[in-house]
Amino acid sequence: MRTPFSAAALFTLTVGMTATAVAAAAEPGSLPALNLGPWQIGAQATRYSTEDESHRIDARLVHSSRYRQQFGVDAGWLVGDRWAVGFNLAAGRTGDFRDLVGNLVHSPVEGWHGRLSLGRLQSTDAYSFASGPADVRVQQDAWLASLVRDGPAQGLWGDARWTMYGARARVPALAPVVIQSRTGAILQASTDVRRLSPGQMLGTDLAVGLFPVSDARLDLALGRERTRFPMADGTDAGSTRLVGRLGWLQDLDGCRRVGLNLASTTASRTLGLVWESGQWQLGLSRSVQQPQPAETRLSLGWRVPVGGSATAGVPALASCARTPLRAQAGVARLQLASQRPAQLPRTVLARVDRTLQPQALAAIDTSLVAPGYGVAIVGGQLLFTLELAAQGLVDLRTLENAATVANVGINGQPFLLLSGNQVVIQLDNIPNPGAGQQLTYEADFASVNDPVQGVIVMRISFTIKGR
């Protein structure tokens, strides 16, 4: 028997890896758009809106694939004198986006309304891990409860609203990914456990409507939101901040109206301007919703009465008629049931857990490898290339115990695999020696029998350090 060829490598194995895994855009406008009765037809979107004393429906279909939300419906119905129900739906193919909110309104006594909203948001977004970007689907549950008091028919004060709301993301467990780097003669493999922190949000606000003059309405809301992202090391990343909304509607005369809307929450910031004159409507909005890029939109609409029908409660022949700034109680209930709560986030609350750094899996000193041998780390596998093709494993032993051991990994399958002149070692399948312990393996492989040289034995050795 010839003197064995040999190859040696030192690497560290870590075990106990765990991985657990947290975003929708504003509705697009179209430029220009044509209003034909309940229909608004534009180059990028088609919208159908109808409303009467007992129901309201607003459906939209976006033609451009640039937008995340490609289909949406807001609807509400009055159910008797005490109840109203409605829902808000938005969906899109981009990012597997789904957003559904159900609304229930109850009016126990005249002038008081209670609202309960439950939502489910689903979104697939790209997250930047140490091993590279990855698309992850995250789901988020949300709720909102509010109490609304109608304002008097005259005077300064309008309606008042007190609201509490919350949201909680649910993230999937992600499989760890092996990444590798090389520094000089040291070839290192690390495992990125890839964890997303599921965000949680809790907020409350108080809003009032004011009529400083008869032809103007001012809406003010002020509240507080807390978001938190629990990390694997026990810390919480998040913030507590004041949130607010401001809206202003001003009737300039019987035909013209101007509006301004500002809103700032933890999830988004929006600014909107609208101008209505006769049958024309011009709108400008800018929205910033993390992690989506900022969007600025311009919309132009022209209302054309068709067949003497009414649109949104406005007679078709009254081209300058405007909905009164002081809404009636029935209309207020419809709005509560059919409008998506502004407080609920349109993006999922999830962020990469940076407290989990990549963990060293294997470090190989390639200078210890004998000539004629090769060593590499590929996808969580340690690959030894032997000088000659081998018939099979002759012996596997540990130097610390001076005993032959079985080629059986933690999953019951061999952790040393032979393929021609390559030895494949599954790094995540090697038995863990335990914290502070190590085992040095020696494995002998026999080459094909040669009538002249006899049997050639090739040996590799490697050290496992437990954790």
C-alpha positions as CSV (number, residue, x, y, z in Angstrom):
1,M,0.0,0.0,0.0
2,R,1.3,3.4,-0.9
3,T,1.9,6.1,1.6
4,P,-1.4,8.0,1.8
5,F,-1.8,11.3,0.2
6,S,-3.3,13.8,2.6
7,A,-5.3,17.0,2.8
8,A,-6.2,18.9,5.9
9,A,-8.6,21.7,6.6
10,L,-9.8,23.5,9.8
11,F,-13.4,24.8,10.0
12,T,-16.0,25.7,12.5
13,L,-19.6,24.5,12.5
14,T,-22.3,26.4,14.3
15,V,-25.7,24.8,14.9
16,G,-29.1,25.8,16.2
17,M,-29.9,28.2,13.4
18,T,-33.3,29.7,13.5
19,A,-35.1,32.0,11.0
20,T,-38.4,33.8,11.2
21,A,-39.5,36.5,9.0
22,V,-42.7,43.1,7.3
23,A,-45.7,47.6,2.7
24,A,-49.5,49.4,-1.0
25,A,-49.5,52.7,-2.9
26,A,-52.0,55.5,-3.3
27,E,-54.7,55.2,-6.0
28,P,-53.5,56.6,-9.3
29,G,-55.4,59.3,-11.1
30,S,-55.6,59.8,-14.8
31,L,-54.9,62.7,-17.1
32,P,-57.2,63.6,-18.7
33,A,-60.4,61.9,-17.7
34,L,-64.0,62.2,-19.0
35,N,-67.0,62.0,-16.6
36,L,-70.0,60.5,-18.3
37,G,-72.7,60.2,-15.6
38,P,-71.4,57.7,-13.1
39,W,-68.4,56.8,-15.3
40,Q,-65.0,58.4,-15.3
41,I,-62.9,57.2,-18.3
42,G,-59.3,58.0,-18.6
43,A,-56.1,56.8,-20.3
44,Q,-54.9,55.0,-17.2
45,A,-58.0,54.2,-15.2
46,T,-61.7,53.7,-15.5
47,R,-64.0,54.5,-12.5
48,Y,-67.6,53.9,-11.8
49,S,-69.3,55.9,-8.9
50,T,-72.9,55.9,-7.8
51,E,-74.5,57.1,-4.6
52,D,-78.1,57.7,-3.3
53,E,-79.7,57.9,0.1
54,S,-79.2,54.2,0.9
55,H,-76.0,53.0,-0.8
56,R,-72.7,54.1,-2.3
57,I,-70.4,52.3,-4.7
58,D,-67.0,53.5,-6.1
59,A,-65.2,50.9,-8.3
60,R,-62.0,51.5,-10.3
61,L,-59.8,49.6,-12.7
62,V,-56.3,50.8,-13.5
63,H,-55.0,50.0,-17.0
64,S,-51.4,50.8,-16.4
65,S,-49.1,48.1,-15.0
66,R,-47.0,50.8,-13.3
67,Y,-49.4,51.0,-10.4
68,R,-49.5,48.5,-7.6
69,Q,-53.3,48.7,-7.0
70,Q,-55.0,47.7,-10.3
71,F,-58.5,47.1,-9.0
72,G,-60.5,48.6,-6.1
73,V,-64.0,48.9,-4.7
74,D,-65.4,51.1,-1.9
75,A,-69.0,50.3,-1.1
76,G,-71.5,50.9,1.7
77,W,-75.2,50.3,2.4
78,L,-77.6,51.6,5.0
79,V,-79.4,48.8,6.8
80,G,-82.4,50.3,8.5
81,D,-82.2,53.3,10.7
82,R,-79.5,52.0,13.0
83,W,-76.9,50.0,11.0
84,A,-74.7,50.5,8.0
85,V,-72.2,48.0,6.4
86,G,-69.5,48.4,3.8
87,F,-66.1,47.3,2.6
88,N,-62.9,48.5,0.9
89,L,-61.0,46.3,-1.5
90,A,-57.8,46.9,-3.4
91,A,-55.8,44.3,-5.3
92,G,-53.0,44.2,-7.8
93,R,-50.8,41.7,-9.6
94,T,-47.6,43.6,-8.8
95,G,-46.3,42.4,-5.5
96,D,-49.2,40.0,-4.9
97,F,-51.0,42.8,-3.3
98,R,-54.4,42.4,-1.5
99,D,-56.0,44.9,0.9
100,L,-59.5,44.2,2.4
101,V,-61.2,46.2,5.1
102,G,-64.7,45.5,6.4
103,N,-66.7,48.3,8.2
104,L,-69.7,48.1,10.5
105,V,-71.5,51.2,11.8
106,H,-74.2,51.3,14.5
107,S,-76.2,54.4,15.6
108,P,-77.7,53.5,19.0
109,V,-79.2,57.0,19.4
110,E,-79.8,60.0,17.2
111,G,-76.5,61.8,16.4
112,W,-74.1,59.1,17.7
113,H,-72.4,56.5,15.6
114,G,-70.0,53.7,16.6
115,R,-67.7,52.2,13.9
116,L,-65.7,49.0,13.9
117,S,-63.3,48.1,11.0
118,L,-61.3,45.0,10.5
119,G,-58.6,44.7,7.8
120,R,-56.3,42.2,6.2
121,L,-53.3,43.4,4.1
122,Q,-51.0,41.1,2.1
123,S,-48.0,42.2,0.2
124,T,-44.9,40.7,-1.4
125,D,-41.9,43.0,-1.3
126,A,-38.1,42.8,-1.7
127,Y,-36.1,43.0,1.5
128,S,-32.3,43.5,1.6
129,F,-30.7,40.7,3.7
130,A,-26.9,40.2,4.2
131,S,-27.1,37.4,1.6
132,G,-28.9,39.7,-0.9
133,P,-32.4,40.8,-1.7
134,A,-35.3,38.4,-1.4
135,D,-39.0,38.7,-2.1
136,V,-41.1,37.9,1.0
137,R,-44.9,37.7,1.4
138,V,-46.1,39.4,4.6
139,Q,-49.6,39.5,5.9
140,Q,-51.0,42.1,8.3
141,D,-54.1,42.3,10.5
142,A,-55.6,45.7,11.5
143,W,-58.5,47.0,13.5
144,L,-60.1,50.3,14.2
145,A,-62.9,51.4,16.7
146,S,-64.3,54.9,16.7
147,L,-67.1,56.9,18.2
148,V,-68.6,59.7,16.1
149,R,-70.8,62.6,17.3
150,D,-72.8,64.5,14.7
151,G,-72.5,68.3,14.9
152,P,-75.4,70.7,15.2
153,A,-77.1,71.9,12.1
154,Q,-75.7,75.4,12.6
155,G,-72.9,77.1,14.4
156,L,-69.1,76.7,14.6
157,W,-68.9,73.0,15.7
158,G,-69.3,70.1,13.4
159,D,-68.8,66.4,14.0
160,A,-66.3,65.0,16.5
161,R,-64.5,61.7,16.3
162,W,-62.5,59.7,18.8
163,T,-60.6,56.7,17.3
164,M,-58.4,53.9,18.5
165,Y,-56.6,51.6,16.0
166,G,-53.8,49.1,15.6
167,A,-52.0,46.8,13.2
168,R,-49.8,43.7,13.6
169,A,-47.8,42.1,10.8
170,R,-47.4,38.3,10.5
171,V,-44.1,37.2,8.8
172,P,-43.1,33.8,7.5
173,A,-40.1,31.8,8.6
174,L,-37.3,32.0,6.0
175,A,-34.7,29.4,5.3
176,P,-31.1,30.4,6.1
177,V,-28.8,31.1,3.2
178,V,-25.0,30.2,3.1
179,I,-22.7,33.0,2.0
180,Q,-19.0,32.8,1.5
181,S,-16.0,35.1,1.5
182,R,-12.2,34.7,1.1
183,T,-9.4,36.5,3.0
184,G,-6.0,35.4,1.9
185,A,-5.7,31.7,2.5
186,I,-8.9,31.6,4.7
187,L,-12.0,30.5,2.9
188,Q,-15.1,31.2,5.1
189,A,-18.7,30.2,4.9
190,S,-21.4,32.0,7.0
191,T,-25.1,31.4,7.4
192,D,-27.5,34.3,7.0
193,V,-30.5,33.4,9.2
194,R,-32.7,36.0,7.4
195,R,-35.3,37.2,9.9
196,L,-37.9,39.8,9.4
197,S,-39.2,41.6,12.5
198,P,-43.0,41.7,12.6
199,G,-44.1,45.3,13.3
200,Q,-46.9,46.3,15.6
201,M,-48.7,49.7,15.7
202,L,-51.1,51.2,18.2
203,G,-52.6,54.6,17.9
204,T,-55.4,57.0,18.9
205,D,-56.6,60.3,17.7
206,L,-59.3,62.9,18.2
207,A,-60.8,64.8,15.2
208,V,-63.2,67.6,14.9
209,G,-65.0,69.4,12.1
210,L,-65.4,73.2,12.3
211,F,-67.3,75.7,10.2
212,P,-65.6,79.0,10.9
213,V,-67.8,80.6,8.2
214,S,-70.9,79.3,6.4
215,D,-69.1,78.4,3.1
216,A,-66.0,76.7,4.6
217,R,-65.2,73.5,6.5
218,L,-62.1,72.9,8.5
219,D,-61.2,69.3,9.7
220,L,-58.5,68.9,12.4
221,A,-57.2,65.6,13.9
222,L,-54.4,65.1,16.4
223,G,-53.2,61.9,17.8
224,R,-50.4,59.6,18.8
225,E,-49.0,56.5,17.2
226,R,-46.5,54.0,18.5
227,T,-44.7,51.5,16.3
228,R,-42.4,48.7,17.5
229,F,-40.3,46.1,15.9
230,P,-39.2,43.3,18.3
231,M,-35.7,42.1,17.5
232,A,-34.1,38.7,18.1
233,D,-31.8,40.2,20.8
234,G,-34.7,41.3,22.9
235,T,-34.6,45.0,21.9
236,D,-37.4,46.9,20.3
237,A,-36.8,49.2,17.3
238,G,-39.6,51.7,16.8
239,S,-40.9,55.1,17.6
240,T,-43.7,57.1,19.2
241,R,-44.8,60.2,17.4
242,L,-47.6,62.7,17.1
243,V,-49.8,62.3,14.0
244,G,-52.2,64.7,12.5
245,R,-54.5,65.6,9.6
246,L,-55.8,68.9,8.3
247,G,-58.4,69.4,5.7
248,W,-59.9,72.6,4.3
249,L,-62.9,73.0,1.9
250,Q,-63.9,76.5,0.7
251,D,-66.8,77.4,-1.5
252,L,-65.7,80.4,-3.5
253,D,-69.2,80.9,-5.0
254,G,-72.0,78.6,-6.3
255,C,-69.8,77.0,-8.9
256,R,-66.3,76.9,-7.5
257,R,-64.7,75.1,-4.6
258,V,-61.1,74.6,-3.5
259,G,-59.8,72.0,-1.1
260,L,-56.5,71.3,0.8
261,N,-55.6,68.1,2.7
262,L,-52.5,67.4,4.8
263,A,-51.9,64.1,6.7
264,S,-48.9,62.7,8.5
265,T,-48.8,59.3,10.1
266,T,-46.1,56.8,10.9
267,A,-46.6,55.0,7.6
268,S,-47.2,57.8,5.2
269,R,-47.3,61.6,4.5
270,T,-49.7,63.0,2.0
271,L,-50.5,66.4,0.5
272,G,-53.5,67.0,-1.7
273,L,-55.0,70.0,-3.5
274,V,-58.3,70.0,-5.5
275,W,-60.1,72.7,-7.5
276,E,-63.7,72.4,-8.8
277,S,-65.3,74.8,-11.2
278,G,-68.5,74.0,-12.9
279,Q,-68.1,70.6,-14.5
280,W,-64.3,70.6,-14.2
281,Q,-62.2,69.2,-11.5
282,L,-58.4,69.5,-11.1
283,G,-56.4,67.6,-8.5
284,L,-52.8,67.5,-7.4
285,S,-51.5,65.1,-4.8
286,R,-48.1,63.9,-3.4
287,S,-47.8,60.8,-1.3
288,V,-44.9,59.2,0.5
289,Q,-45.6,55.7,1.9
290,Q,-42.6,53.8,3.1
291,P,-41.0,51.8,1.7
292,Q,-42.6,52.9,-1.6
293,P,-41.1,55.8,-3.5
294,A,-42.8,59.2,-3.4
295,E,-45.5,59.7,-6.0
296,T,-46.9,62.9,-7.4
297,R,-50.1,62.8,-9.4
298,L,-52.2,65.2,-11.4
299,S,-55.8,64.5,-12.3
300,L,-58.2,66.4,-14.6
301,G,-61.9,65.5,-14.8
302,W,-64.9,66.8,-16.8
303,R,-68.4,65.9,-15.8
304,V,-70.9,65.4,-18.6
305,P,-74.6,64.8,-17.5
306,V,-76.0,61.8,-19.3
307,G,-79.7,60.9,-19.6
308,G,-80.8,63.2,-16.8
309,S,-79.4,60.9,-14.1
310,A,-77.9,62.0,-10.9
311,T,-74.3,61.5,-9.9
312,A,-73.3,61.4,-6.2
313,G,-76.6,63.0,-5.2
314,V,-76.2,66.0,-7.5
315,P,-78.9,66.5,-10.1
316,A,-77.5,66.1,-13.6
317,L,-78.9,69.4,-15.0
318,A,-77.5,71.4,-12.1
319,S,-74.0,71.8,-13.5
320,C,-72.9,74.1,-10.7
321,A,-74.6,72.4,-7.8
322,R,-72.3,71.3,-4.9
323,T,-72.9,68.8,-2.1
324,P,-73.5,70.8,1.0
325,L,-70.5,71.0,3.3
326,R,-72.7,70.0,6.2
327,A,-73.6,66.4,5.4
328,Q,-76.8,64.9,6.6
329,A,-76.8,62.0,9.2
330,G,-77.6,59.4,6.6
331,V,-74.8,60.5,4.3
332,A,-72.4,60.5,7.3
333,R,-73.2,56.9,8.1
334,L,-72.6,56.0,4.4
335,Q,-69.3,57.7,4.5
336,L,-68.3,55.8,7.7
337,A,-69.3,52.5,6.2
338,S,-67.8,53.0,2.7
339,Q,-64.5,54.9,3.3
340,R,-61.3,53.1,4.1
341,P,-60.1,54.4,7.5
342,A,-57.2,56.8,6.9
343,Q,-55.5,55.6,10.1
344,L,-54.9,52.0,8.9
345,P,-51.5,51.6,7.1
346,R,-51.5,50.7,3.5
347,T,-48.0,49.1,3.7
348,V,-47.0,46.1,5.8
349,L,-45.0,46.8,9.0
350,A,-41.9,44.7,8.6
351,R,-38.1,45.3,8.5
352,V,-35.0,43.2,8.4
353,D,-33.7,42.2,11.8
354,R,-30.2,43.6,11.7
355,T,-29.4,42.3,15.2
356,L,-28.9,38.9,13.6
357,Q,-25.5,39.0,11.9
358,P,-24.3,36.2,9.6
359,Q,-22.8,33.4,11.7
360,A,-19.6,31.6,10.9
361,L,-20.3,28.2,9.6
362,A,-16.9,27.0,8.2
363,A,-13.5,28.6,8.0
364,I,-10.9,26.7,5.9
365,D,-7.2,27.3,5.8
366,T,-6.5,26.3,2.3
367,S,-2.7,26.5,2.9
368,L,-3.1,23.2,4.8
369,V,-4.4,21.4,1.8
370,A,-1.8,19.1,0.2
371,P,-0.8,19.6,-3.5
372,G,-3.1,17.9,-5.9
373,Y,-6.2,18.5,-3.7
374,G,-8.8,21.2,-4.0
375,V,-11.2,22.7,-1.5
376,A,-14.2,24.9,-1.9
377,I,-17.5,25.9,-0.2
378,V,-20.5,25.8,-2.5
379,G,-24.1,26.3,-1.2
380,G,-23.5,25.0,2.3
381,Q,-21.3,22.1,1.2
382,L,-17.6,21.6,1.7
383,L,-16.1,20.1,-1.4
384,F,-12.7,18.3,-1.4
385,T,-11.3,17.4,-4.8
386,L,-9.0,14.3,-4.5
387,E,-6.0,13.7,-6.7
388,L,-7.4,10.5,-8.1
389,A,-10.9,9.0,-8.4
390,A,-11.8,6.9,-5.4
391,Q,-13.7,3.6,-5.1
392,G,-15.2,4.4,-1.7
393,L,-14.7,5.3,1.9
394,V,-12.3,3.0,3.7
395,D,-12.3,4.4,7.2
396,L,-13.7,7.4,9.1
397,R,-12.4,8.1,12.6
398,T,-12.0,10.9,15.2
399,L,-8.5,11.6,16.6
400,E,-9.9,12.7,20.0
401,N,-11.6,9.4,20.6
402,A,-9.2,7.3,18.6
403,A,-12.2,5.3,17.4
404,T,-13.9,4.6,14.1
405,V,-17.2,6.4,13.8
406,A,-20.2,5.9,11.5
407,N,-20.7,8.1,8.5
408,V,-24.1,9.3,9.7
409,G,-25.3,12.9,10.0
410,I,-27.9,14.5,12.3
411,N,-30.6,13.7,9.7
412,G,-29.7,10.0,9.6
413,Q,-28.1,10.3,6.2
414,P,-24.3,10.2,5.4
415,F,-22.6,13.5,5.8
416,L,-19.6,12.4,3.7
417,L,-20.6,11.7,0.1
418,L,-18.2,10.4,-2.6
419,S,-18.7,11.2,-6.2
420,G,-15.7,10.3,-8.4
421,N,-12.8,12.3,-7.2
422,Q,-15.0,14.7,-5.1
423,V,-15.9,14.4,-1.4
424,V,-19.0,16.3,-0.5
425,I,-19.5,17.2,3.1
426,Q,-22.9,18.6,4.1
427,L,-22.0,21.3,6.7
428,D,-25.5,21.4,8.3
429,N,-25.6,17.6,8.7
430,I,-22.4,17.1,10.7
431,P,-23.0,16.0,14.3
432,N,-22.4,18.9,16.7
433,P,-19.7,18.1,19.3
434,G,-21.3,20.5,21.8
435,A,-20.4,23.9,23.1
436,G,-16.7,24.3,23.7
437,Q,-15.9,20.8,22.2
438,Q,-14.3,19.8,19.0
439,L,-13.7,16.7,16.9
440,T,-11.1,16.1,14.3
441,Y,-12.2,13.7,11.6
442,E,-9.9,11.7,9.3
443,A,-11.4,10.0,6.3
444,D,-9.5,7.6,4.1
445,F,-10.6,6.9,0.5
446,A,-9.2,4.1,-1.8
447,S,-8.4,4.7,-5.4
448,V,-9.2,2.2,-8.2
449,N,-6.9,-0.9,-8.0
450,D,-3.8,-0.5,-10.2
451,P,-1.8,-3.7,-11.1
452,V,1.5,-1.8,-10.9
453,Q,1.0,0.7,-8.1
454,G,-1.5,-1.2,-6.0
455,V,-4.1,0.5,-3.9
456,I,-3.6,4.2,-3.3
457,V,-5.2,5.6,-0.1
458,M,-6.1,9.3,0.0
459,R,-6.8,11.0,3.3
460,I,-8.6,14.2,4.2
461,S,-8.9,15.6,7.7
462,F,-11.1,18.4,9.1
463,T,-11.9,19.7,12.6
464,I,-15.4,20.4,13.8
465,K,-15.9,23.0,16.6
466,G,-19.2,22.9,18.4
467,R,-21.2,25.8,19.8
